[in-house]
């Protein structure tokens, strides 16, 4: 009786939380078939979920394909809609996308009363990475966590990100076997980690054996000679440094077997350090973080690494590799005490590190002058500024932007700048845009400005212009209606400049009346493309941009040129 009451309660709850079908909004119908399989051997894909979104509905409507792979959405008002089909083990398919398993979908348009029933969505099987995780003797490692990461480029820097589609990670079985599926085409690497306890070394075994034989308990804190062992993160085929990892190129629906990872024990090293100010005094008030250069990831957030009253501290149990200390600190708690900066690489490959000197430095001074390329310089108001935006190799290791106001004569000085790489930005000068920012013959608007520890930069020549370029126009569908659900993207035709933020517009949303405007790009040759849904982490990836080039419009901008380019997308 209790079971029946519980079942009735669960069923009542399911009915209460099921979204109600929306009231009729129109008479259009969109339907079709979802298939899968090789060309010439297509078969219906049953029980796939098809999602419909668009301008004429709130939220998302969904349908499940029947045994013949068919789906239908009725009672639709006139408008534009996108379709996405998905099923576990298959690629999430955006209808009209040129990138299997990735957005954007290409909207389709219907008018009132239209019966569009021949939509065909082909859903490929996802790719598979399959392999084992074994220890140094070849024995399988059960319960190891394996993650497949996709290689991409963010502003010219290689990054490994979580793979789109499929499970985020897999756990090895008793045979050490793993299988990750549902992956789109791309370049990947695999990594394995374990949560096992420290591994007993021969020295620790002998110490324990001696205790058992003699009955003597050693003093507290006694440790066996040599480092402890642990299983750290291992990248395919068995390296600890992601920059040395072997990549796997996965084709459409391809299954790659034999992606075997060896997770050998690695020493657990300790690092003991002392923080020293530029004047040689201990640094005690700090906000320091630790990043792993070997894994290209943050290890400790700022504030976790500590110093005692003598400026000393330690981080224990680190895997061999390259690390980066970064942060700021002062000698005292005085609010007016000078602030110093830290950026120190430490190689912990050879063993325990003691007496590591973390040398804090004074910030650098970056100064220069703003000049005009034509018209007289405008009066610089209180909001005029030159800003240095950090561009570290590991994004989480950024120490924050540094800003200086611009003096009436165009001079500026950014003070107390930490060592690192920066992108120069000029702001607060309405109607003007930076053309170049040259130091030592290098235009730092395209290549990050390098600031060395305690070394001033005094020759930053910034040129600005009031002759701003502009690309604008109207984007409509085949029926001449505006398409506010789209965006436009402008990027350089020069592949060497794809890592330069100023030659890339990002996704610029189209307004409700279908108009768009992109202003302030430097002169040059560009591609103009229309997109719907863009992953910011992949928007500057060369593979993605190469695919956009196929249907893009070519535009060449000269100094101050304003180009009107209307675009029409297919129905």
MIDOMAR-321269 format. One record per residue (C-alpha): z, y negated, x; residue number from 0; residue in three letters. Coordinates in pm, 1 decimal. Layout:
N
          Z          Y          X   pos   code
          Z          Y          X   NUM    ala
...
! end
This chain:
571
          Z          Y          X   pos   code
        0.0        0.0        0.0     0    unk
       85.3     -238.4      283.6     1    unk
     -253.0     -166.9      449.4     2    unk
     -436.2     -248.2      125.0     3    unk
     -251.1     -579.4       89.7     4    unk
     -329.3     -669.9      452.2     5    unk
     -699.0     -583.7      400.5     6    unk
     -710.6     -796.7       85.9     7    unk
     -552.0    -1086.5      274.1     8    unk
     -805.0    -1060.7      558.0     9    unk
    -1098.4    -1046.7      317.3    10    unk
     -968.4    -1346.8      123.9    11    unk
     -932.5    -1537.4      455.0    12    unk
    -1292.8    -1451.2      550.6    13    unk
    -1423.4    -1589.0      221.4    14    unk
    -1222.8    -1909.0      260.1    15    unk
    -1358.3    -1984.1      611.6    16    unk
    -1725.0    -1898.1      546.7    17    unk
    -1929.9    -2222.8      533.0    18    unk
    -2075.8    -2285.2      190.4    19    unk
    -2455.1    -2295.0      160.0    20    unk
    -2573.7    -2656.5      154.4    21    unk
    -2703.9    -2798.4     -171.2    22    unk
    -3084.7    -2802.8     -210.4    23    unk
    -3233.3    -3094.5      -17.6    24    unk
    -3604.8    -3026.2      -49.7    25    unk
    -3871.7    -2767.6     -114.1    26    unk
    -4002.7    -2692.4      235.9    27    unk
    -3960.9    -2346.6      388.4    28    unk
    -3962.3    -2234.5      751.8    29    unk
    -3980.6    -1865.4      824.8    30    unk
    -4128.5    -1618.6     1065.2    31    unk
    -4066.2    -1320.5     1286.0    32    unk
    -3862.8    -1256.7     1599.6    33    unk
    -4011.8    -1003.9     1838.4    34    unk
    -3945.4     -865.5     2183.4    35    unk
    -4115.8     -639.6     2433.8    36    unk
    -4407.6     -641.8     2674.3    37    unk
    -4739.7     -800.2     2585.7    38    unk
    -4936.4     -558.3     2368.8    39    unk
    -4620.7     -366.6     2280.4    40    unk
    -4423.0     -619.1     2079.1    41    unk
    -4168.4     -488.9     1831.7    42    unk
    -3946.2     -662.7     1575.6    43    unk
    -3602.5     -769.2     1697.1    44    unk
    -3355.9     -685.9     1424.7    45    unk
    -3014.6     -845.3     1381.7    46    unk
    -3101.5    -1145.7     1596.3    47    unk
    -2934.9    -1474.8     1502.5    48    unk
    -3176.6    -1761.0     1439.9    49    unk
    -3031.7    -2113.9     1433.9    50    unk
    -3203.1    -2409.9     1269.2    51    unk
    -3110.8    -2769.8     1347.7    52    unk
    -3286.8    -3090.9     1260.6    53    unk
    -3288.2    -3442.1     1125.0    54    unk
    -3277.3    -3336.2      761.7    55    unk
    -2966.0    -3116.1      773.4    56    unk
    -2606.9    -3159.1      880.5    57    unk
    -2494.3    -2922.7     1151.8    58    unk
    -2673.9    -2591.9     1200.3    59    unk
    -2803.8    -2333.3      956.4    60    unk
    -2826.2    -1971.7     1066.3    61    unk
    -3005.6    -1658.9      953.3    62    unk
    -2999.9    -1298.4     1073.1    63    unk
    -3329.6    -1115.8     1111.0    64    unk
    -3392.8     -808.4      898.4    65    unk
    -3526.7     -472.3     1014.5    66    unk
    -3875.5     -622.8     1042.1    67    unk
    -3746.5     -913.1     1254.6    68    unk
    -3807.6    -1161.2      972.2    69    unk
    -3606.4    -1474.7      893.7    70    unk
    -3643.9    -1762.2      645.8    71    unk
    -3486.0    -2102.1      582.8    72    unk
    -3559.4    -2251.5      241.5    73    unk
    -3476.0    -2571.8       51.7    74    unk
    -3556.2    -2793.4      348.7    75    unk
    -3618.8    -3165.2      322.6    76    unk
    -3911.3    -3316.3      516.0    77    unk
    -3828.6    -3360.6      882.3    78    unk
    -3831.2    -3208.3     1228.3    79    unk
    -3643.0    -2895.2     1318.7    80    unk
    -3566.7    -2682.5     1623.4    81    unk
    -3525.3    -2305.2     1625.3    82    unk
    -3314.3    -2095.3     1862.1    83    unk
    -3301.0    -1714.6     1855.1    84    unk
    -3039.9    -1506.9     2033.3    85    unk
    -2894.9    -1159.5     2056.5    86    unk
    -2662.7    -1003.2     2315.5    87    unk
    -2860.8     -862.9     2606.9    88    unk
    -3157.7    -1091.2     2536.7    89    unk
    -3238.4    -1442.4     2653.8    90    unk
    -3126.6    -1722.7     2428.3    91    unk
    -3472.3    -1847.4     2333.3    92    unk
    -3551.7    -2208.6     2248.1    93    unk
    -3878.5    -2212.7     2054.0    94    unk
    -4139.0    -2405.6     2251.9    95    unk
    -3943.2    -2422.4     2579.1    96    unk
    -4142.1    -2365.9     2896.5    97    unk
    -3833.4    -2225.7     3069.5    98    unk
    -3727.1    -1883.8     2935.2    99    unk
    -3359.3    -1884.7     2851.3   100    unk
    -3324.0    -2261.1     2892.2   101    unk
    -3361.7    -2566.5     2669.2   102    unk
    -3527.4    -2778.3     2547.2   103    unk
    -3673.5    -2649.3     2223.4   104    unk
    -3984.3    -2820.0     2087.9   105    unk
    -3924.5    -2948.9     1732.0   106    unk
    -4161.6    -2853.8     1455.2   107    unk
    -4233.7    -3081.6     1157.6   108    unk
    -4263.0    -2999.1      788.8   109    unk
    -4340.1    -3207.2      481.9   110    unk
    -4197.6    -3158.1      136.2   111    unk
    -4326.6    -2840.9      -24.4   112    unk
    -4475.4    -2703.1      296.9   113    unk
    -4446.4    -2325.7      345.5   114    unk
    -4441.3    -2262.7      720.7   115    unk
    -4393.1    -1886.9      730.1   116    unk
    -4577.0    -1779.0     1043.2   117    unk
    -4337.2    -1900.2     1312.2   118    unk
    -4332.4    -1645.4     1592.8   119    unk
    -4038.1    -1635.2     1833.2   120    unk
    -4065.9    -1397.8     2127.2   121    unk
    -3725.2    -1316.0     2273.3   122    unk
    -3740.3    -1145.5     2615.8   123    unk
    -3475.3     -911.6     2744.4   124    unk
    -3241.1    -1084.3     2983.5   125    unk
    -3249.0    -1005.9     3350.2   126    unk
    -2985.8     -779.1     3501.9   127    unk
    -2794.5     -780.2     3828.9   128    unk
    -2638.3     -441.3     3893.9   129    unk
    -2439.0     -311.6     4188.2   130    unk
    -2109.5     -198.0     4329.1   131    unk
    -1813.6     -348.3     4509.0   132    unk
    -1673.4     -137.3     4790.1   133    unk
    -1418.3     -176.6     5064.0   134    unk
    -1485.9     -155.7     5435.7   135    unk
    -1472.3      223.9     5431.1   136    unk
    -1722.4      255.9     5149.0   137    unk
    -1460.2      341.1     4887.9   138    unk
    -1517.8      181.5     4545.3   139    unk
    -1299.3     -110.4     4441.1   140    unk
    -1195.5      -94.0     4077.2   141    unk
    -1098.9     -403.9     3872.2   142    unk
    -1279.5     -643.3     4105.3   143    unk
    -1409.9     -954.2     3928.8   144    unk
    -1778.3    -1020.7     3993.1   145    unk
    -1957.9    -1342.4     3907.4   146    unk
    -2329.3    -1413.6     3934.9   147    unk
    -2406.8    -1774.2     4024.0   148    unk
    -2741.9    -1945.9     3990.3   149    unk
    -2873.9    -2166.8     4268.3   150    unk
    -2975.8    -2518.2     4174.3   151    unk
    -3012.3    -2858.4     4338.0   152    unk
    -2814.8    -3164.7     4235.0   153    unk
    -2957.1    -3483.1     4387.7   154    unk
    -3103.1    -3283.7     4674.7   155    unk
    -2786.7    -3085.5     4749.7   156    unk
    -2789.9    -2707.7     4700.7   157    unk
    -2528.6    -2588.9     4453.7   158    unk
    -2433.1    -2256.6     4298.3   159    unk
    -2339.0    -2290.6     3931.7   160    unk
    -2240.0    -2050.3     3656.5   161    unk
    -2544.3    -1859.3     3539.7   162    unk
    -2677.5    -1946.3     3195.1   163    unk
    -2669.3    -1660.2     2947.7   164    unk
    -2493.7    -1325.9     2968.3   165    unk
    -2123.6    -1277.0     3046.9   166    unk
    -1959.2    -1521.8     3284.0   167    unk
    -1826.6    -1234.0     3493.4   168    unk
    -1778.9     -859.4     3492.9   169    unk
    -1499.8     -628.2     3605.0   170    unk
    -1584.8     -322.5     3813.1   171    unk
    -1505.2       19.9     3673.7   172    unk
    -1339.1      309.8     3856.5   173    unk
    -1663.8      365.4     4050.8   174    unk
    -1667.8        3.1     4167.5   175    unk
    -1973.5      -50.7     3949.1   176    unk
    -2059.6     -376.7     3773.7   177    unk
    -2348.9     -492.5     3559.4   178    unk
    -2421.0     -848.9     3447.7   179    unk
    -2699.9     -892.6     3195.6   180    unk
    -2875.3    -1153.6     2984.3   181    unk
    -2983.9    -1365.5     3281.4   182    unk
    -3285.2    -1601.2     3279.5   183    unk
    -3532.5    -1604.0     3569.2   184    unk
    -3402.3    -1779.6     3877.7   185    unk
    -3239.3    -1745.8     4216.1   186    unk
    -2887.6    -1607.0     4223.5   187    unk
    -2607.7    -1483.4     4440.3   188    unk
    -2315.5    -1259.8     4348.3   189    unk
    -1954.7    -1287.1     4453.8   190    unk
    -1657.4    -1056.0     4415.2   191    unk
    -1286.3    -1120.7     4422.3   192    unk
     -981.3     -902.0     4369.6   193    unk
     -628.3     -967.5     4252.6   194    unk
     -477.7     -694.1     4469.0   195    unk
     -153.3     -729.9     4659.0   196    unk
     -160.0     -798.7     5033.9   197    unk
     -288.1     -502.1     5233.2   198    unk
      -36.4     -320.3     5451.3   199    unk
     -143.1     -346.7     5815.3   200    unk
      -68.5      -86.7     6084.2   201    unk
      192.4     -318.4     6236.6   202    unk
      367.6     -363.2     5900.9   203    unk
      359.7       12.3     5840.7   204    unk
      518.6       79.8     6180.5   205    unk
      786.6     -185.4     6114.5   206    unk
      872.1      -21.9     5781.1   207    unk
      871.9      323.7     5942.7   208    unk
     1115.1      204.0     6211.4   209    unk
     1348.8       66.3     5945.6   210    unk
     1351.3      398.9     5764.3   211    unk
     1413.8      597.2     6083.8   212    unk
     1690.1      373.4     6222.8   213    unk
     1841.7      249.1     5899.7   214    unk
     1854.8      -97.1     6047.6   215    unk
     1751.6     -390.9     5833.0   216    unk
     1590.1     -665.7     6039.9   217    unk
     1697.7    -1027.3     5997.4   218    unk
     1552.3    -1216.2     5703.6   219    unk
     1208.5    -1358.4     5777.4   220    unk
     1116.2    -1089.6     6032.1   221    unk
      742.4    -1026.3     6023.1   222    unk
      523.0     -767.5     6186.2   223    unk
      304.2     -884.9     6470.1   224    unk
      -41.1    -1005.8     6372.1   225    unk
     -169.8    -1162.9     6054.5   226    unk
     -131.8    -1017.2     5708.8   227    unk
     -446.7     -886.4     5545.1   228    unk
     -587.2     -964.8     5205.0   229    unk
     -915.1     -931.4     5018.1   230    unk
    -1067.0    -1272.7     4981.9   231    unk
    -1380.9    -1385.3     4804.8   232    unk
    -1685.9    -1194.2     4925.7   233    unk
    -2043.9    -1303.1     4863.9   234    unk
    -2341.0    -1067.8     4859.9   235    unk
    -2384.5     -868.0     5075.8   236    unk
    -2037.0     -912.5     5226.2   237    unk
    -1985.3    -1259.7     5374.9   238    unk
    -1705.6    -1507.7     5313.6   239    unk
    -1918.5    -1822.1     5347.6   240    unk
    -2141.3    -1907.8     5051.3   241    unk
    -2386.5    -2083.8     5281.3   242    unk
    -2454.7    -1743.2     5442.5   243    unk
    -2483.8    -1554.8     5113.9   244    unk
    -2803.2    -1366.0     5043.8   245    unk
    -2984.9    -1479.1     4731.0   246    unk
    -3159.9    -1264.4     4473.0   247    unk
    -3479.7    -1383.2     4303.6   248    unk
    -3479.3    -1254.5     3948.0   249    unk
    -3802.1    -1245.5     3746.6   250    unk
    -3836.8    -1247.5     3367.7   251    unk
    -3652.2     -947.0     3220.5   252    unk
    -3619.3     -800.1     3569.4   253    unk
    -3341.3     -558.7     3655.9   254    unk
    -3215.8     -577.6     4014.0   255    unk
    -3006.3     -282.3     4122.4   256    unk
    -2837.7     -225.9     4454.6   257    unk
    -2675.1     -568.5     4469.8   258    unk
    -2380.3     -413.0     4650.9   259    unk
    -2096.6     -622.8     4787.7   260    unk
    -1864.6     -516.8     5067.3   261    unk
    -1519.1     -668.9     5030.0   262    unk
    -1352.5     -610.3     5364.0   263    unk
     -993.7     -713.3     5435.0   264    unk
     -961.2    -1054.3     5592.7   265    unk
     -660.2    -1203.2     5768.3   266    unk
     -431.6    -1436.0     5574.9   267    unk
     -391.8    -1729.3     5811.7   268    unk
     -134.4    -2004.6     5808.4   269    unk
     -207.3    -2362.5     5896.7   270    unk
       73.5    -2590.4     6014.7   271    unk
       -8.1    -2956.6     6050.9   272    unk
      132.7    -3300.2     6111.2   273    unk
        0.1    -3619.8     5960.0   274    unk
      -24.2    -3911.5     6200.3   275    unk
     -100.3    -4275.6     6124.2   276    unk
     -339.0    -4485.0     6337.4   277    unk
      -32.4    -4618.6     6516.1   278    unk
       96.7    -4270.5     6600.0   279    unk
      375.7    -4267.1     6339.5   280    unk
      432.0    -3979.6     6095.4   281    unk
      263.0    -4011.5     5758.1   282    unk
      503.7    -3913.4     5480.7   283    unk
      371.3    -4064.9     5157.6   284    unk
       43.6    -3888.1     5091.7   285    unk
     -199.7    -3776.5     4827.3   286    unk
     -401.2    -3505.0     5001.6   287    unk
     -636.7    -3239.6     4874.2   288    unk
     -790.9    -2937.2     5042.7   289    unk
    -1149.3    -2819.7     4992.8   290    unk
    -1311.6    -2501.2     5114.6   291    unk
    -1637.1    -2585.7     5289.2   292    unk
    -1711.8    -2214.3     5310.2   293    unk
    -1702.5    -2176.9     4932.8   294    unk
    -1822.9    -2530.1     4856.4   295    unk
    -1535.2    -2575.2     4615.0   296    unk
    -1199.9    -2744.8     4575.5   297    unk
     -902.3    -2543.8     4697.8   298    unk
     -611.8    -2778.5     4623.2   299    unk
     -629.5    -3098.4     4418.8   300    unk
     -492.5    -3417.7     4576.9   301    unk
     -114.2    -3423.2     4556.8   302    unk
      -55.9    -3051.9     4620.1   303    unk
      -65.2    -3068.6     4999.8   304    unk
      270.1    -3214.5     5108.1   305    unk
      433.3    -3371.5     5413.0   306    unk
      804.4    -3369.0     5494.5   307    unk
     1005.8    -3661.0     5630.9   308    unk
      858.4    -3595.2     5976.1   309    unk
      502.1    -3585.3     5849.0   310    unk
      482.3    -3207.4     5883.8   311    unk
      363.7    -2944.2     5640.2   312    unk
      195.9    -2607.0     5607.6   313    unk
      -54.2    -2420.5     5393.2   314    unk
      -16.6    -2045.2     5406.9   315    unk
     -224.4    -1742.8     5316.4   316    unk
     -565.2    -1901.1     5370.0   317    unk
     -872.4    -1684.9     5416.8   318    unk
    -1073.8    -1745.0     5734.4   319    unk
    -1325.6    -2023.5     5694.6   320    unk
    -1393.2    -2392.9     5717.3   321    unk
    -1169.1    -2635.9     5532.7   322    unk
    -1160.9    -3008.0     5464.6   323    unk
     -845.1    -3213.6     5425.6   324    unk
     -906.8    -3537.2     5239.3   325    unk
     -692.9    -3808.1     5085.9   326    unk
     -484.1    -4114.7     5155.2   327    unk
     -137.0    -4194.7     5278.6   328    unk
      113.0    -4455.0     5399.0   329    unk
      392.7    -4455.6     5653.6   330    unk
      658.1    -4575.9     5407.5   331    unk
      726.7    -4612.5     5036.8   332    unk
      677.6    -4989.3     5058.9   333    unk
      418.2    -5092.2     4799.6   334    unk
      268.1    -5332.7     5054.8   335    unk
      241.6    -5073.3     5330.9   336    unk
     -111.0    -5030.6     5471.8   337    unk
     -308.6    -4749.1     5317.3   338    unk
     -480.4    -4507.2     5552.9   339    unk
     -745.5    -4243.2     5493.7   340    unk
     -791.6    -3881.0     5591.0   341    unk
    -1106.3    -3673.3     5623.8   342    unk
    -1051.8    -3387.3     5866.4   343    unk
    -1238.3    -3057.8     5901.9   344    unk
    -1043.3    -2757.0     6025.9   345    unk
    -1198.7    -2427.1     6132.6   346    unk
     -959.1    -2146.1     6050.7   347    unk
    -1175.4    -1857.9     6171.6   348    unk
     -991.0    -1749.8     6484.7   349    unk
     -629.9    -1715.3     6368.1   350    unk
     -318.8    -1906.2     6266.6   351    unk
     -342.8    -2276.4     6340.0   352    unk
      -30.6    -2460.1     6447.6   353    unk
       12.8    -2819.2     6543.8   354    unk
     -305.1    -2927.1     6364.2   355    unk
     -317.8    -3303.9     6390.8   356    unk
     -432.7    -3469.4     6071.8   357    unk
     -531.8    -3809.8     6201.9   358    unk
     -529.5    -4076.2     5934.8   359    unk
     -755.2    -4373.6     6002.9   360    unk
     -785.9    -4730.1     5888.1   361    unk
    -1062.9    -4796.9     5642.3   362    unk
    -1388.3    -4944.4     5762.8   363    unk
    -1537.5    -5277.8     5664.7   364    unk
    -1887.4    -5270.2     5517.3   365    unk
    -2037.5    -5617.8     5503.8   366    unk
    -2371.4    -5783.9     5466.9   367    unk
    -2567.5    -6028.9     5258.5   368    unk
    -2780.7    -6025.2     4947.4   369    unk
    -3124.6    -6180.1     4973.1   370    unk
    -3400.1    -6240.6     4721.1   371    unk
    -3750.8    -6102.8     4761.2   372    unk
    -3902.6    -6398.1     4574.9   373    unk
    -3730.3    -6643.3     4343.9   374    unk
    -3417.5    -6830.3     4458.4   375    unk
    -3097.9    -6630.0     4434.4   376    unk
    -2912.0    -6667.5     4104.4   377    unk
    -2560.8    -6812.7     4097.1   378    unk
    -2327.0    -6517.3     4151.4   379    unk
    -2060.0    -6504.6     3883.2   380    unk
    -1723.9    -6332.8     3899.0   381    unk
    -1879.4    -6005.3     3786.7   382    unk
    -2134.1    -5984.9     4069.6   383    unk
    -2042.1    -5695.8     4294.5   384    unk
    -2155.2    -5452.7     4560.4   385    unk
    -2019.4    -5106.4     4502.3   386    unk
    -2008.3    -4802.7     4729.9   387    unk
    -2014.6    -4482.6     4525.0   388    unk
    -1899.1    -4167.3     4709.8   389    unk
    -2155.9    -3892.1     4762.0   390    unk
    -1948.2    -3611.6     4919.5   391    unk
    -2079.9    -3262.4     4983.9   392    unk
    -1810.7    -3136.0     4745.0   393    unk
    -1792.5    -3357.4     4436.1   394    unk
    -1420.6    -3297.1     4377.7   395    unk
    -1343.1    -3433.3     4724.5   396    unk
    -1452.7    -3788.0     4631.9   397    unk
    -1194.6    -4056.5     4708.3   398    unk
    -1321.1    -4313.8     4458.9   399    unk
    -1566.3    -4602.9     4464.7   400    unk
    -1502.3    -4915.0     4672.4   401    unk
    -1612.5    -5253.4     4541.9   402    unk
    -1646.3    -5611.0     4667.5   403    unk
    -1733.0    -5930.3     4483.5   404    unk
    -2034.3    -6128.2     4598.3   405    unk
    -1969.2    -6475.1     4744.3   406    unk
    -2174.0    -6776.1     4629.3   407    unk
    -2390.4    -6754.8     4944.2   408    unk
    -2468.9    -6387.9     4878.9   409    unk
    -2236.5    -6247.8     5143.4   410    unk
    -1999.2    -5961.8     5068.6   411    unk
    -1746.9    -5743.1     5246.5   412    unk
    -1618.0    -5412.8     5114.4   413    unk
    -1287.5    -5349.3     5289.5   414    unk
    -1075.6    -5042.0     5357.1   415    unk
    -1362.4    -4799.2     5303.4   416    unk
    -1273.1    -4433.1     5370.5   417    unk
    -1503.8    -4231.6     5596.7   418    unk
    -1779.9    -4051.9     5412.0   419    unk
    -2119.9    -4087.0     5250.4   420    unk
    -2193.0    -4354.8     4991.3   421    unk
    -2467.8    -4472.4     4760.5   422    unk
    -2499.9    -4850.4     4741.2   423    unk
    -2508.1    -5018.1     4400.4   424    unk
    -2545.4    -5384.5     4303.7   425    unk
    -2407.8    -5482.8     3964.3   426    unk
    -2314.4    -5779.2     3752.6   427    unk
    -2629.6    -5978.8     3833.0   428    unk
    -2807.3    -5995.1     3498.1   429    unk
    -3184.5    -5971.6     3513.4   430    unk
    -3188.9    -5870.9     3879.6   431    unk
    -3217.6    -5532.6     4045.7   432    unk
    -3171.8    -5404.2     4399.3   433    unk
    -3494.0    -5334.3     4589.4   434    unk
    -3345.0    -5211.4     4916.8   435    unk
    -3016.3    -5188.7     5106.3   436    unk
    -3099.8    -5141.3     5473.0   437    unk
    -2858.4    -5056.8     5753.9   438    unk
    -2971.1    -4943.0     6098.6   439    unk
    -3327.0    -4929.6     5966.3   440    unk
    -3239.1    -4684.2     5684.2   441    unk
    -3272.0    -4775.3     5317.9   442    unk
    -2939.3    -4658.2     5179.4   443    unk
    -3059.9    -4683.3     4821.0   444    unk
    -3254.3    -4363.5     4881.6   445    unk
    -3038.8    -4202.1     5153.2   446    unk
    -2656.6    -4220.3     5140.3   447    unk
    -2487.9    -4468.2     5373.9   448    unk
    -2272.1    -4288.0     5632.7   449    unk
    -1942.1    -4455.8     5715.3   450    unk
    -1770.9    -4317.3     6024.8   451    unk
    -1391.2    -4327.1     6067.9   452    unk
    -1272.0    -4678.5     6157.5   453    unk
    -1628.2    -4790.8     6238.7   454    unk
    -1742.2    -5108.7     6063.6   455    unk
    -2087.7    -5157.9     5917.2   456    unk
    -2189.5    -5522.3     5943.9   457    unk
    -2566.8    -5519.7     5892.0   458    unk
    -2613.6    -5408.0     5531.5   459    unk
    -2905.7    -5621.3     5411.8   460    unk
    -2946.8    -5597.0     5035.3   461    unk
    -3263.9    -5730.1     4875.7   462    unk
    -3278.6    -5797.2     4501.3   463    unk
    -3552.8    -5913.0     4269.5   464    unk
    -3585.0    -6064.2     3923.4   465    unk
    -3930.7    -5911.0     3886.5   466    unk
    -3807.5    -5597.6     3714.2   467    unk
    -4037.5    -5313.7     3628.4   468    unk
    -4033.4    -5174.5     3278.9   469    unk
    -4177.5    -4875.7     3096.5   470    unk
    -4154.1    -4889.0     2718.2   471    unk
    -4328.7    -4752.1     2417.6   472    unk
    -4314.0    -4559.5     2093.2   473    unk
    -4273.5    -4183.0     2062.7   474    unk
    -4388.1    -4024.5     1736.3   475    unk
    -4470.4    -3683.1     1602.0   476    unk
    -4810.4    -3565.5     1477.4   477    unk
    -4747.8    -3737.8     1143.0   478    unk
    -4667.0    -4070.4     1310.2   479    unk
    -4293.4    -4055.2     1246.2   480    unk
    -4036.7    -4162.6     1508.2   481    unk
    -3850.5    -3883.2     1692.7   482    unk
    -3496.5    -4006.0     1771.4   483    unk
    -3380.9    -3653.7     1855.1   484    unk
    -3592.4    -3667.4     2171.7   485    unk
    -3533.6    -3839.7     2504.8   486    unk
    -3768.4    -3955.4     2777.7   487    unk
    -3724.1    -3892.3     3148.2   488    unk
    -3892.3    -4077.2     3434.1   489    unk
    -3890.7    -3940.4     3788.8   490    unk
    -4076.8    -4003.6     4113.1   491    unk
    -4399.5    -3824.4     4197.1   492    unk
    -4278.3    -3805.2     4558.1   493    unk
    -4076.9    -3483.6     4587.3   494    unk
    -3896.0    -3625.6     4890.9   495    unk
    -3739.9    -3886.5     4659.6   496    unk
    -3614.8    -3647.7     4392.2   497    unk
    -3266.3    -3676.3     4541.3   498    unk
    -3263.3    -4057.3     4501.9   499    unk
    -3076.4    -4165.6     4185.0   500    unk
    -3256.1    -4500.5     4160.4   501    unk
    -3595.2    -4326.7     4126.0   502    unk
    -3474.5    -4116.5     3837.6   503    unk
    -3403.1    -4250.9     3488.9   504    unk
    -3202.7    -3959.5     3358.7   505    unk
    -3245.0    -3868.1     2992.4   506    unk
    -3305.8    -4195.6     2803.8   507    unk
    -3246.8    -4151.9     2432.3   508    unk
    -3522.3    -4261.8     2193.4   509    unk
    -3398.0    -4504.0     1925.6   510    unk
    -3412.2    -4435.7     1552.5   511    unk
    -3736.0    -4636.2     1524.0   512    unk
    -3895.5    -4420.4     1796.9   513    unk
    -3885.0    -4679.8     2073.9   514    unk
    -3769.3    -4631.7     2430.4   515    unk
    -3727.8    -4856.1     2733.9   516    unk
    -3672.0    -4775.3     3101.2   517    unk
    -3619.7    -5081.2     3324.4   518    unk
    -3543.2    -5152.2     3688.1   519    unk
    -3718.7    -4866.2     3864.0   520    unk
    -3853.3    -4960.0     4208.2   521    unk
    -4231.6    -4979.7     4251.5   522    unk
    -4400.1    -4644.5     4299.6   523    unk
    -4571.8    -4353.3     4126.6   524    unk
    -4378.0    -4179.5     3848.8   525    unk
    -4398.9    -3905.2     3589.8   526    unk
    -4296.8    -3978.3     3229.6   527    unk
    -4190.7    -3675.2     3024.0   528    unk
    -4042.7    -3616.3     2679.4   529    unk
    -3744.6    -3380.1     2656.4   530    unk
    -3496.4    -3272.5     2390.9   531    unk
    -3194.6    -3112.5     2555.2   532    unk
    -3128.5    -3141.6     2928.1   533    unk
    -2846.3    -2987.0     3129.3   534    unk
    -2727.6    -3269.2     3360.4   535    unk
    -2653.5    -3015.7     3636.4   536    unk
    -3016.1    -2901.1     3635.0   537    unk
    -3194.3    -3228.1     3552.4   538    unk
    -3275.0    -3297.9     3919.9   539    unk
    -3345.4    -2938.3     4015.9   540    unk
    -3695.1    -2915.6     4170.8   541    unk
    -3785.5    -2612.9     3957.1   542    unk
    -3706.1    -2802.5     3636.5   543    unk
    -3891.1    -3115.5     3747.3   544    unk
    -4195.5    -2911.3     3849.1   545    unk
    -4209.1    -2765.8     3498.6   546    unk
    -4184.6    -3113.8     3344.6   547    unk
    -4478.5    -3228.7     3556.7   548    unk
    -4715.0    -3001.9     3362.5   549    unk
    -4714.6    -3211.0     3044.9   550    unk
    -4599.9    -3541.9     3191.3   551    unk
    -4785.3    -3874.0     3193.3   552    unk
    -4860.0    -4032.4     3531.5   553    unk
    -4759.6    -4398.3     3571.9   554    unk
    -4781.4    -4627.0     3873.9   555    unk
    -4551.9    -4931.4     3887.9   556    unk
    -4604.7    -5240.9     4100.9   557    unk
    -4354.0    -5518.7     4161.4   558    unk
    -4250.8    -5665.9     3826.5   559    unk
    -4506.6    -5465.6     3630.0   560    unk
    -4436.9    -5387.4     3264.9   561    unk
    -4615.7    -5083.2     3125.2   562    unk
    -4641.2    -4988.3     2758.4   563    unk
    -4695.4    -4615.8     2713.9   564    unk
    -4687.9    -4467.5     2365.0   565    unk
    -4647.6    -4093.1     2333.4   566    unk
    -4724.4    -3846.4     2057.9   567    unk
    -4580.6    -3498.6     2048.0   568    unk
    -4736.5    -3202.1     1875.7   569    unk
    -4617.3    -3089.6     1537.2   570    unk
! end
